[in-house]
Amino acid sequence: MPDFAAIGNDLYTGKRSIDFIGRQKTWYAISGVLIVLALVGIFARGLNFGIEFRGGSEYRISGVSDTSSYEDKAQAAVAQAGISGNVVSTVIGGSTVRVQTEAAGDKNDPAKAALAQTFGVGVGNVSASLIGPSWGASVSQKAIQALIVFLILVALVMAVYFRTWKMAVAGLVALLHDLVITVGIYSLFGFEITPSSMIGFLTILGYSLYDTVVVFDKVRENTAEAFLTRRVTYTQAANLAVNQTLVRSINTTVVALLPIAAILVVGFTLLGPGTLLDLSLALFVGIAVGAYSSIFIATPLLVDLRRNETAVKELDKAALRFQSRQKVPAGAASLDTDSAAPEDAPRDAAVDGDTEEAEISDLRAASSREVHKWASSGPRNQPRRTPKSKR
C-alpha cells in the first residue's frame, strides 16, 4: 500500500513532481470537450426548469399503495379533469407521487378528485399548490443579477489581493469553466433546475474560488522567491506550487464530497425531489468540477498569460543558465535560497507594476539585513602594513 504521507511530503519538497504546467494542452483539450458537450446540451436539449420557474400546478398524492404505471395513471387523471399540456410525474419515498401540470385554475378541484380516484386514496391525501410564472421570472432575474455582481466583486478582489489582473482573469475563467460544465451536466442528464439548484450554483462558485485562491497564494510565494534567487523558472515555481497544494486540494474535496454523497443517496432512495436533493446535487457536481479547474486549468492558464512578460523571460533565461551550470535535471525545481544566485543573473531586472514587485522588494530587504556588517570592510584581523617611507 502506498505511503500517501511520504508522497505528499515528496510533492511538497519537489522530490517528486507532476508536470501540470507542461501538459496544459492536455488539460485544455479535456476541458474543451466537456465545455462543447455542455453547450450542446444547453442549446440543443435545453434546460429542465422546475415549476418554480415555468409556473403551473403541483399535486402530491400520499399513501399510494401501488405506484406501478404511475406516469400513465397521472396523465389519464389530469386529462380527465380537462387539463392539457405536459405532465411530469415522480415517485417520492416509495408511497408519494408528485404530479406537475400546467396551471389548473378553476380545474384544480376536479384534478384532485380525479387523481385521488385513480390512485385509490382519499381526496384529503391529495395536496395542491399553484405557482405563477411571474414568481419564477423574478427568481431568474435575481439569480442572474447576483451572478454578475459576484463575478465583478471577485475580479476586483483578486486583482487587488494578488496585485495582477492576470490572476483575476485566470480565476474568472476557472469559475466560468465550472459554471458552464455544471449547468451542462444538468442539461445532458435532464436534472431539474430549481431555486435550490441556483443557490447551489452560486455556492460552488465560492468553493471553486477558495480552492483557486489557495493555489494562487502559493504560486505568488514561490514565484516571488524565484524572482529573487533566479534558480528556477517561472513555470517551475508555479508547477511546484500546484504540487505543494495538490494533497490539500484533494483532501478538502474528498472531505466535502463524502457527506454530500451521503445526502444524495438518502435523497434519491428515501426523500425524493426536494430542496435538500436539489442543493446537494448542485454542490456535488460543482465541487468536483471546481477541484479539477483549480488544479488543471487556473495555474496553467496564469503561466500562459504571463509567459511573454519581459521580467518572466529574463527570469527564465537566468534560471536556465544557472541550472545548466549546476547540471540540474530537466523539470526539477527547488526554492532553496541558501545557495547564491548566478553571477550573471540580472538582479535588478525591471518587474512590471502588476507583478510581485512588493514581495521581491521585501525578500531582498530581508536578505540584505542578514549580510554580516563587516562583509564590505574586508578581513579585520590582518596585520597593519607599514608604508615603505616609514620603514
VOSEPA-633055 format. One record per residue (C-alpha): z, x, y negated; residue number from 1. Coordinates in Angstrom, 3 decimals, always signed. Layout:
<pts>
<pt <Z X Y> NUM>
...
</pts>
This chain:
<pts>
<pt <+0.000 +0.000 +0.000> 1>
<pt <-0.957 +1.494 -3.365> 2>
<pt <+1.780 +2.592 -5.728> 3>
<pt <+0.987 +0.435 -8.771> 4>
<pt <+3.692 +2.099 -10.871> 5>
<pt <+2.103 +5.515 -10.258> 6>
<pt <-1.358 +4.123 -11.008> 7>
<pt <-0.116 +2.607 -14.262> 8>
<pt <+1.512 +5.902 -15.256> 9>
<pt <-1.676 +7.830 -14.444> 10>
<pt <-3.730 +5.417 -16.562> 11>
<pt <-1.322 +5.819 -19.469> 12>
<pt <-1.276 +9.616 -19.377> 13>
<pt <-5.022 +9.919 -18.823> 14>
<pt <-4.729 +11.467 -15.350> 15>
<pt <-6.821 +8.534 -14.150> 16>
<pt <-9.311 +6.759 -16.327> 17>
<pt <-11.603 +3.747 -16.072> 18>
<pt <-14.675 +4.120 -18.252> 19>
<pt <-14.527 +0.806 -20.103> 20>
<pt <-16.447 +2.047 -23.141> 21>
<pt <-19.180 +3.891 -21.250> 22>
<pt <-20.020 +0.785 -19.227> 23>
<pt <-20.139 -1.577 -22.179> 24>
<pt <-23.704 -2.670 -21.373> 25>
<pt <-22.484 -3.987 -18.032> 26>
<pt <-19.689 -5.986 -19.679> 27>
<pt <-22.076 -7.279 -22.359> 28>
<pt <-24.517 -8.378 -19.653> 29>
<pt <-21.812 -10.263 -17.738> 30>
<pt <-20.644 -11.990 -20.915> 31>
<pt <-24.243 -12.736 -21.895> 32>
<pt <-24.879 -14.507 -18.594> 33>
<pt <-21.662 -16.509 -18.931> 34>
<pt <-22.482 -17.494 -22.519> 35>
<pt <-26.018 -18.571 -21.593> 36>
<pt <-24.664 -20.730 -18.758> 37>
<pt <-22.071 -22.172 -21.130> 38>
<pt <-24.673 -23.028 -23.761> 39>
<pt <-26.939 -24.611 -21.139> 40>
<pt <-24.043 -26.772 -20.032> 41>
<pt <-23.085 -27.723 -23.591> 42>
<pt <-26.584 -28.610 -24.842> 43>
<pt <-28.245 -29.763 -21.611> 44>
<pt <-25.450 -31.562 -19.785> 45>
<pt <-23.264 -32.326 -22.774> 46>
<pt <-19.504 -32.617 -23.100> 47>
<pt <-17.425 -35.248 -21.351> 48>
<pt <-15.337 -36.527 -24.252> 49>
<pt <-12.338 -38.641 -23.387> 50>
<pt <-11.785 -42.188 -24.519> 51>
<pt <-9.747 -40.899 -27.461> 52>
<pt <-12.982 -39.531 -28.978> 53>
<pt <-15.576 -42.129 -27.980> 54>
<pt <-13.341 -45.199 -28.196> 55>
<pt <-13.024 -48.025 -25.666> 56>
<pt <-10.553 -49.834 -23.411> 57>
<pt <-8.413 -48.315 -20.680> 58>
<pt <-6.778 -50.167 -17.808> 59>
<pt <-4.194 -48.793 -15.378> 60>
<pt <-3.654 -50.684 -12.146> 61>
<pt <-0.408 -49.577 -10.474> 62>
<pt <+0.832 -50.291 -6.948> 63>
<pt <-2.623 -50.267 -5.356> 64>
<pt <-2.254 -50.097 -1.565> 65>
<pt <-5.924 -49.482 -0.779> 66>
<pt <-7.779 -47.073 -3.088> 67>
<pt <-10.879 -46.792 -0.918> 68>
<pt <-14.139 -47.529 -2.771> 69>
<pt <-12.131 -47.827 -5.984> 70>
<pt <-15.138 -46.996 -8.156> 71>
<pt <-17.259 -49.829 -6.743> 72>
<pt <-14.337 -52.239 -6.976> 73>
<pt <-13.665 -51.330 -10.609> 74>
<pt <-17.349 -51.662 -11.512> 75>
<pt <-17.564 -55.101 -9.917> 76>
<pt <-14.383 -56.348 -11.595> 77>
<pt <-15.428 -55.166 -15.046> 78>
<pt <-18.893 -56.719 -14.634> 79>
<pt <-17.260 -59.973 -13.531> 80>
<pt <-15.345 -60.026 -16.826> 81>
<pt <-18.596 -59.574 -18.756> 82>
<pt <-18.051 -56.003 -19.948> 83>
<pt <-21.192 -53.845 -19.893> 84>
<pt <-21.687 -50.101 -20.212> 85>
<pt <-20.333 -47.114 -18.342> 86>
<pt <-17.180 -47.447 -16.271> 87>
<pt <-15.081 -44.361 -15.484> 88>
<pt <-12.538 -44.740 -12.685> 89>
<pt <-9.910 -42.272 -11.481> 90>
<pt <-7.104 -42.425 -8.917> 91>
<pt <-3.746 -41.194 -10.253> 92>
<pt <-0.897 -40.262 -7.955> 93>
<pt <-2.397 -41.985 -4.916> 94>
<pt <-1.475 -45.554 -5.914> 95>
<pt <-2.649 -45.963 -9.514> 96>
<pt <-6.247 -46.499 -10.590> 97>
<pt <-7.333 -45.759 -14.160> 98>
<pt <-10.427 -47.596 -15.410> 99>
<pt <-12.097 -46.810 -18.745> 100>
<pt <-14.759 -49.089 -20.228> 101>
<pt <-16.457 -49.937 -23.479> 102>
<pt <-14.271 -51.770 -25.997> 103>
<pt <-13.359 -55.064 -24.285> 104>
<pt <-12.451 -57.056 -27.377> 105>
<pt <-11.871 -60.732 -26.504> 106>
<pt <-12.741 -59.984 -22.847> 107>
<pt <-9.581 -57.974 -22.368> 108>
<pt <-7.582 -60.694 -20.574> 109>
<pt <-10.428 -61.665 -18.204> 110>
<pt <-10.854 -57.962 -17.352> 111>
<pt <-7.150 -57.610 -16.497> 112>
<pt <-7.273 -60.689 -14.295> 113>
<pt <-10.428 -59.517 -12.505> 114>
<pt <-9.019 -56.032 -11.878> 115>
<pt <-5.728 -57.444 -10.563> 116>
<pt <-7.561 -59.758 -8.178> 117>
<pt <-9.956 -57.062 -6.984> 118>
<pt <-7.236 -54.512 -6.223> 119>
<pt <-4.803 -57.063 -4.814> 120>
<pt <-1.962 -56.689 -7.324> 121>
<pt <-0.322 -58.926 -9.873> 122>
<pt <-1.591 -59.187 -13.435> 123>
<pt <+1.678 -57.586 -14.564> 124>
<pt <+0.651 -54.413 -12.711> 125>
<pt <-2.378 -54.005 -14.988> 126>
<pt <-1.746 -52.383 -18.381> 127>
<pt <-4.426 -52.311 -21.064> 128>
<pt <-4.911 -50.232 -24.209> 129>
<pt <-7.642 -50.241 -26.847> 130>
<pt <-8.681 -47.129 -28.761> 131>
<pt <-11.064 -47.381 -31.691> 132>
<pt <-13.825 -44.785 -32.179> 133>
<pt <-12.693 -44.079 -35.750> 134>
<pt <-9.493 -42.501 -34.414> 135>
<pt <-11.499 -40.171 -32.179> 136>
<pt <-13.765 -39.189 -35.070> 137>
<pt <-10.714 -38.342 -37.178> 138>
<pt <-9.279 -36.187 -34.382> 139>
<pt <-12.590 -34.311 -34.022> 140>
<pt <-12.812 -33.663 -37.753> 141>
<pt <-9.253 -32.372 -37.962> 142>
<pt <-9.786 -30.117 -34.949> 143>
<pt <-12.900 -28.541 -36.485> 144>
<pt <-11.087 -28.018 -39.793> 145>
<pt <-8.161 -26.388 -38.002> 146>
<pt <-10.537 -24.069 -36.120> 147>
<pt <-12.314 -22.961 -39.312> 148>
<pt <-9.043 -22.310 -41.152> 149>
<pt <-7.710 -20.420 -38.125> 150>
<pt <-10.746 -18.122 -37.930> 151>
<pt <-10.682 -17.379 -41.674> 152>
<pt <-6.987 -16.502 -41.613> 153>
<pt <-7.442 -14.357 -38.511> 154>
<pt <-10.253 -12.392 -40.170> 155>
<pt <-8.189 -11.766 -43.323> 156>
<pt <-5.010 -10.777 -41.475> 157>
<pt <-6.799 -8.394 -39.106> 158>
<pt <-8.789 -6.794 -41.922> 159>
<pt <-5.584 -6.162 -43.918> 160>
<pt <-3.465 -5.063 -40.959> 161>
<pt <-5.980 -2.654 -39.442> 162>
<pt <-7.493 -1.634 -42.826> 163>
<pt <-11.018 -2.085 -41.490> 164>
<pt <-13.276 -5.100 -41.451> 165>
<pt <-14.967 -3.860 -38.282> 166>
<pt <-11.840 -4.512 -36.234> 167>
<pt <-11.729 -8.011 -37.703> 168>
<pt <-15.369 -8.579 -36.713> 169>
<pt <-14.777 -7.322 -33.166> 170>
<pt <-11.704 -9.531 -32.839> 171>
<pt <-13.550 -12.625 -34.105> 172>
<pt <-16.454 -12.020 -31.741> 173>
<pt <-13.976 -11.854 -28.852> 174>
<pt <-12.393 -15.135 -29.996> 175>
<pt <-15.746 -16.935 -30.240> 176>
<pt <-16.693 -15.463 -26.853> 177>
<pt <-13.571 -17.049 -25.323> 178>
<pt <-14.113 -20.399 -27.036> 179>
<pt <-17.775 -20.760 -26.037> 180>
<pt <-17.182 -19.815 -22.391> 181>
<pt <-14.131 -22.091 -22.083> 182>
<pt <-15.949 -25.099 -23.553> 183>
<pt <-18.975 -24.265 -21.397> 184>
<pt <-16.841 -24.331 -18.240> 185>
<pt <-15.584 -27.767 -19.260> 186>
<pt <-19.175 -28.911 -19.690> 187>
<pt <-20.542 -27.432 -16.452> 188>
<pt <-17.763 -28.903 -14.297> 189>
<pt <-17.557 -32.194 -16.185> 190>
<pt <-13.913 -31.813 -17.181> 191>
<pt <-12.812 -34.406 -19.689> 192>
<pt <-12.107 -33.210 -23.222> 193>
<pt <-9.098 -34.941 -24.749> 194>
<pt <-6.908 -34.231 -27.800> 195>
<pt <-4.646 -32.258 -25.447> 196>
<pt <-7.630 -30.121 -24.477> 197>
<pt <-8.329 -29.432 -28.154> 198>
<pt <-4.732 -28.295 -28.590> 199>
<pt <-5.210 -26.049 -25.570> 200>
<pt <-8.373 -24.530 -27.063> 201>
<pt <-6.539 -23.584 -30.259> 202>
<pt <-3.620 -22.211 -28.233> 203>
<pt <-5.807 -19.920 -26.117> 204>
<pt <-7.386 -18.506 -29.272> 205>
<pt <-3.935 -17.440 -30.391> 206>
<pt <-3.200 -15.907 -26.995> 207>
<pt <-6.508 -14.052 -26.915> 208>
<pt <-5.916 -12.766 -30.438> 209>
<pt <-2.467 -11.498 -29.464> 210>
<pt <-3.860 -9.584 -26.499> 211>
<pt <-6.662 -8.108 -28.613> 212>
<pt <-4.279 -7.012 -31.382> 213>
<pt <-2.102 -5.174 -28.829> 214>
<pt <-5.127 -3.203 -27.613> 215>
<pt <-6.399 -2.552 -31.151> 216>
<pt <-2.992 -1.297 -32.233> 217>
<pt <-3.128 +1.349 -29.514> 218>
<pt <-6.727 +2.154 -30.436> 219>
<pt <-5.675 +2.745 -34.034> 220>
<pt <-2.810 +5.005 -32.954> 221>
<pt <-4.983 +7.083 -30.610> 222>
<pt <-7.932 +7.417 -32.963> 223>
<pt <-5.662 +8.443 -35.851> 224>
<pt <-4.368 +11.318 -33.703> 225>
<pt <-7.921 +12.126 -32.665> 226>
<pt <-8.966 +12.493 -36.313> 227>
<pt <-6.009 +14.843 -36.842> 228>
<pt <-6.292 +17.083 -33.770> 229>
<pt <-10.083 +16.797 -33.200> 230>
<pt <-9.635 +17.379 -29.472> 231>
<pt <-11.119 +14.082 -28.227> 232>
<pt <-13.992 +11.942 -29.434> 233>
<pt <-13.522 +8.502 -30.954> 234>
<pt <-14.896 +6.927 -27.771> 235>
<pt <-12.498 +8.877 -25.559> 236>
<pt <-9.494 +7.959 -27.705> 237>
<pt <-10.443 +4.268 -27.707> 238>
<pt <-11.099 +4.269 -23.962> 239>
<pt <-7.698 +5.888 -23.347> 240>
<pt <-6.098 +3.114 -25.411> 241>
<pt <-7.651 +0.430 -23.202> 242>
<pt <-6.452 +2.249 -20.080> 243>
<pt <-2.953 +2.588 -21.531> 244>
<pt <-2.701 -1.156 -22.266> 245>
<pt <-4.522 -2.291 -19.093> 246>
<pt <-1.460 -2.745 -16.897> 247>
<pt <+0.385 -4.545 -19.676> 248>
<pt <-2.527 -6.935 -20.229> 249>
<pt <-2.838 -7.685 -16.514> 250>
<pt <+0.903 -8.260 -16.106> 251>
<pt <+1.063 -10.525 -19.155> 252>
<pt <-1.922 -12.550 -17.965> 253>
<pt <-0.630 -12.961 -14.407> 254>
<pt <+2.831 -13.994 -15.617> 255>
<pt <+1.236 -16.577 -17.936> 256>
<pt <-1.205 -17.942 -15.328> 257>
<pt <+1.243 -18.417 -12.441> 258>
<pt <+3.303 -21.269 -13.980> 259>
<pt <+0.160 -22.860 -15.409> 260>
<pt <-1.437 -22.770 -11.953> 261>
<pt <+1.646 -24.494 -10.526> 262>
<pt <+1.337 -27.240 -13.157> 263>
<pt <-2.353 -27.641 -12.315> 264>
<pt <-1.605 -28.086 -8.600> 265>
<pt <+1.057 -30.700 -9.323> 266>
<pt <-1.181 -32.411 -11.870> 267>
<pt <-4.209 -32.686 -9.592> 268>
<pt <-2.261 -33.735 -6.481> 269>
<pt <+0.514 -35.937 -7.883> 270>
<pt <+0.357 -36.734 -11.585> 271>
<pt <-3.359 -37.229 -12.122> 272>
<pt <-5.142 -37.189 -15.517> 273>
<pt <-2.829 -36.929 -18.472> 274>
<pt <-1.643 -34.770 -21.337> 275>
<pt <+0.049 -32.193 -19.102> 276>
<pt <-3.002 -31.697 -16.874> 277>
<pt <-5.446 -31.548 -19.794> 278>
<pt <-3.377 -28.965 -21.654> 279>
<pt <-2.701 -26.775 -18.610> 280>
<pt <-6.365 -26.772 -17.577> 281>
<pt <-7.477 -25.561 -21.009> 282>
<pt <-4.775 -22.892 -21.025> 283>
<pt <-5.616 -21.618 -17.533> 284>
<pt <-9.333 -21.220 -18.240> 285>
<pt <-8.850 -19.825 -21.736> 286>
<pt <-6.138 -17.280 -20.883> 287>
<pt <-8.231 -15.868 -18.027> 288>
<pt <-11.306 -15.553 -20.258> 289>
<pt <-9.201 -14.162 -23.126> 290>
<pt <-7.808 -11.380 -20.946> 291>
<pt <-11.359 -10.394 -19.986> 292>
<pt <-12.589 -10.268 -23.593> 293>
<pt <-9.600 -8.225 -24.806> 294>
<pt <-10.264 -5.525 -22.206> 295>
<pt <-14.029 -5.533 -21.721> 296>
<pt <-15.506 -6.854 -24.984> 297>
<pt <-13.347 -6.268 -28.069> 298>
<pt <-12.822 -2.486 -27.895> 299>
<pt <-16.333 -1.546 -26.649> 300>
<pt <-17.760 -3.640 -29.490> 301>
<pt <-15.462 -1.916 -32.004> 302>
<pt <-16.662 +1.510 -30.804> 303>
<pt <-20.293 +0.414 -31.138> 304>
<pt <-19.661 -0.827 -34.679> 305>
<pt <-18.082 +2.498 -35.745> 306>
<pt <-20.290 +4.848 -33.754> 307>
<pt <-22.603 +5.703 -36.683> 308>
<pt <-19.907 +6.348 -39.303> 309>
<pt <-20.045 +9.851 -40.784> 310>
<pt <-16.375 +10.569 -40.053> 311>
<pt <-16.736 +9.435 -36.438> 312>
<pt <-19.850 +11.587 -35.931> 313>
<pt <-18.068 +14.669 -37.329> 314>
<pt <-15.050 +13.974 -35.112> 315>
<pt <-17.256 +13.698 -32.024> 316>
<pt <-19.048 +16.983 -32.783> 317>
<pt <-15.793 +18.880 -33.338> 318>
<pt <-14.171 +17.402 -30.233> 319>
<pt <-17.157 +18.181 -28.023> 320>
<pt <-17.225 +21.798 -29.276> 321>
<pt <-13.537 +22.143 -28.510> 322>
<pt <-13.908 +20.601 -25.043> 323>
<pt <-16.856 +22.855 -24.206> 324>
<pt <-14.814 +25.971 -25.110> 325>
<pt <-11.798 +24.712 -23.188> 326>
<pt <-14.001 +23.570 -20.269> 327>
<pt <-12.541 +20.062 -20.394> 328>
<pt <-14.071 +17.803 -17.687> 329>
<pt <-16.523 +15.215 -18.986> 330>
<pt <-14.798 +11.983 -19.900> 331>
<pt <-11.298 +13.475 -19.918> 332>
<pt <-9.108 +12.530 -22.830> 333>
<pt <-5.801 +13.967 -23.969> 334>
<pt <-3.994 +13.408 -27.233> 335>
<pt <-1.518 +16.253 -26.732> 336>
<pt <-1.031 +17.767 -30.184> 337>
<pt <+0.784 +20.898 -29.033> 338>
<pt <-2.491 +22.832 -28.928> 339>
<pt <-4.137 +23.816 -32.139> 340>
<pt <-7.268 +22.149 -33.390> 341>
<pt <-10.549 +24.039 -33.002> 342>
<pt <-11.003 +26.697 -35.662> 343>
<pt <-14.427 +25.454 -36.709> 344>
<pt <-13.382 +21.820 -36.943> 345>
<pt <-13.873 +20.358 -40.453> 346>
<pt <-10.225 +19.482 -41.073> 347>
<pt <-10.910 +17.897 -44.442> 348>
<pt <-13.823 +15.711 -43.385> 349>
<pt <-14.043 +12.611 -45.519> 350>
<pt <-12.965 +9.365 -43.908> 351>
<pt <-14.233 +6.012 -45.108> 352>
<pt <-11.738 +3.961 -47.073> 353>
<pt <-11.718 +1.236 -44.432> 354>
<pt <-10.692 +3.616 -41.590> 355>
<pt <-7.436 +5.230 -40.522> 356>
<pt <-7.130 +7.330 -43.722> 357>
<pt <-3.498 +6.431 -44.320> 358>
<pt <-2.492 +7.174 -40.726> 359>
<pt <-4.286 +10.541 -40.790> 360>
<pt <-2.611 +11.482 -44.060> 361>
<pt <+0.825 +10.652 -42.666> 362>
<pt <+0.203 +12.654 -39.498> 363>
<pt <-0.990 +15.680 -41.486> 364>
<pt <+2.035 +15.486 -43.747> 365>
<pt <+4.383 +15.294 -40.781> 366>
<pt <+2.615 +18.233 -39.173> 367>
<pt <+2.826 +20.382 -42.300> 368>
<pt <+6.583 +19.777 -42.573> 369>
<pt <+7.032 +21.387 -39.171> 370>
<pt <+5.441 +24.671 -40.260> 371>
<pt <+8.049 +27.458 -40.471> 372>
<pt <+8.999 +28.152 -44.051> 373>
<pt <+8.334 +31.848 -43.543> 374>
<pt <+4.962 +31.411 -41.922> 375>
<pt <+2.999 +32.091 -45.094> 376>
<pt <+5.013 +35.144 -46.164> 377>
<pt <+4.334 +37.288 -43.112> 378>
<pt <+6.866 +39.096 -40.872> 379>
<pt <+10.271 +39.532 -42.553> 380>
<pt <+11.731 +42.499 -40.633> 381>
<pt <+9.033 +45.060 -41.379> 382>
<pt <+10.321 +48.401 -42.860> 383>
<pt <+9.647 +48.676 -46.571> 384>
<pt <+6.801 +51.046 -47.208> 385>
<pt <+7.359 +53.731 -49.890> 386>
<pt <+4.493 +54.366 -52.308> 387>
<pt <+2.909 +57.791 -51.934> 388>
<pt <+3.736 +58.615 -55.570> 389>
<pt <+7.476 +58.448 -54.800> 390>
<pt <+7.442 +60.462 -51.541> 391>
</pts>
